[in-house]
Each structure stands twice: as C-alpha cells, then as structure tokens.
C-alpha cells in the first residue's frame, strides 16, 4: 500500500448504540495510530457505553445524539458502527449531509430499498462509503486472489461457500455471515447473472409467513437450511449452503475450484480459533472440498498502513478495519470508489435476497434484482 498521508489533520468520529448493535466489529477503533488522523468524538445514547467506547478509542468528547456530534465537530470521516442495520440509513444520511466519508458495518441495510437510498444520499452529498468486508484488505485473501489471477489453479470453474452453520444456520447465517462469502464470490468471479435458491424449515419449503427478524436485527430471514446456486461469466458456477447445527464454524469460508487445482479459504473462528484464516492448495484434479492432498500456502506478512503506530490488537479483522478506513480516505482524495464500496455491498445483498426471491417464485431469477423490497415482506 502506497504512502498517501493526508495533507492536513483528519478529524474522525464514531457512531455507536450500546444495546442495539453496539460498536459492531470494533469499527470505532479503526483510527488508532493512523498517521495524521485524530479521533475526536463518539456518539452513543447509552452513557456507560459511550464512556467505555471513548476510553477504548481515545476520543476527546462524547455525545448522546449523533446529529449533535456531526453538527458540532465538523468531522472528515465517521464510522457507523452498530451491527443492527436498521439504523444505518438514518445515521449514514446524517453523516453524508455533514460531509463525512463513511465506514459502516455489514450488512449495509435490511433491504435493497434502503441500500439504494443510502447510496443515493452519499452520491448526492459527494462522499465515499466503504463497508466492512475486511477480507478484501487482508492476507491470506489477497494471496488467494493473486493466485487465481495468475492462473495457479488453472481456469476458475466453481466457487463453494458455507456459513458458520451454528445456531443461526440457514437463513440467519445466509444474511449475517453469508454476506461475507457473497462479497468474496464477486471479488473472485465478478457479478453473477442469476441465482437459483431453495430454503426449507424442518424439511418443508418456507413461505413468507415463516419470516422472522434475525436475532441481530439485521433484517428478515427464514429457514434452517439454505442452498443457492449462482451463474457467473465464463460458465463459472457459485454455490452457497448453510444448515443449522451442521458445522459450528468449521467449514465457514470459500473453496475456489479450478481446472488445475483447488484453493480452500477457511475463516478464523475467533475467539475460539484466533490464530489466522487458513489458505490451502490441492493439485488434485478432483479434490473433495475438505480432503485430498492439500498443503498450506504461506501468505506474506499482513499489509499495514504506512507510518501507522502498531495496533494494540493484531487480529486480522481489526487490521482490516484500519486498512479499510485508510483506503476510504485515499479514495476520497483520489475521486474513486473504496476497495469495498457501498455498491459492492449492495450487490452482495442482492445475492442474499435473490435466494428468497428465487425460492418463493420457484424459478431461477436474474441479478441484479428488479423489485427492491425484501422478498419475504412482499404482500
């Protein structure tokens, strides 16, 4: 990553909501030690949560109302931290109106209507929006992408993704963790042209009446088992599967199958497995997903922000947040989209919601989706 330090001090802030998604995946800490960046303020209506977040991030001031913070502090960049996405649209709109560059936790919004409104608000205000799909910034995902681009597994023919498949397995897993997998599928294979999905609950096809609000309040979900297939350019086919209780995180990740080999990316399941996400390679022409003559692939040392103070937490996802906000600041200066943009996140959400649209219509459906409301919510 090139050294592109801001010409003047950058004023940063964060919006959290303790008890309602809190600070997501620690997005308020993304500015720690970044050169030329000053952590100015935290907004959180919960007094105790606000004080705790201020101490963690080294923020100078705290506000109960994020609108007051945005009006008073004249921030350059702000993290919209809550994991509960139902508040994202209002928070992002207010930050955009204040002229802030924005970093937000995933998923971007509960449905495509809100995704559209968020992106329109940022475009109207001339600000950049980055979403916390941290895999795009860190090893060994970067190594895997370079290997695919160099043809080290031959021509890519399929992608196979799974969620954590814990108590959230099925529809909740598809939205909360599967959205990372969908974003990676697009990163490796481009935009899919269609999706075919099947969703069941206790062995029967789900109906709209089976929909429920996810436990994380990130949108409507349904089913305890999900199977989806995607069609990408060049005949590449993507698969996603999740069934409740089937994996407990052991298979969470993505398999990249080529004509001359297979790459397995398995996410670190922190805090139980804090060591690292793993990358393995097999040269077998027909290697099963988790067996065969796989060998570990050594990835380079994690990228860092030039001139940054070493972070107190070396976990790759924390470093991914730091790299993402640094790229966001550079994207604003260079008049380009961030590496993980709001538009990218919207396409990943279309892949998720397209599963329900296909299942309920009983056919393959085209992507991007035409109707923008949530398929489970239509009358």
Buried (B, 14 or more C-beta within 10 A) or exposed (E): EEEBBBEEEBBBBBBBBBEBBBBBBBBBBBBBBBBEBBBBBBBBBBEEBBBBBBEBBBBEEBBEEBBEBBEEBEBBBBBBBBBBBBBBBBBBBBBBBBEBBBBBBBBBBBBBBBBBBBBEBBBEBEBBBBBBBBBBBBBBBBBBBEBBEEEBBBEBBBBBBBBBBBEBBBBBBBBBBBBBBBBBBBBBBEBBEBBBBBBBBEEEEBEBEBBEEBEBBBBBBBBBBBBBBBBBEEEBBBBBBBBBEBBBBBBBBBBBBBEEBBBBBBBBBBEEBEEBBBBBBBBEEEBEBEEBEBEEBEBEEBBBBEEBEEBEEEBBBBBBBBBBBBBBBBBBEEEEBBBBBBBBBBBBBBBBBBBBBBBBEEEBBBBBBEEBBBBBEEE
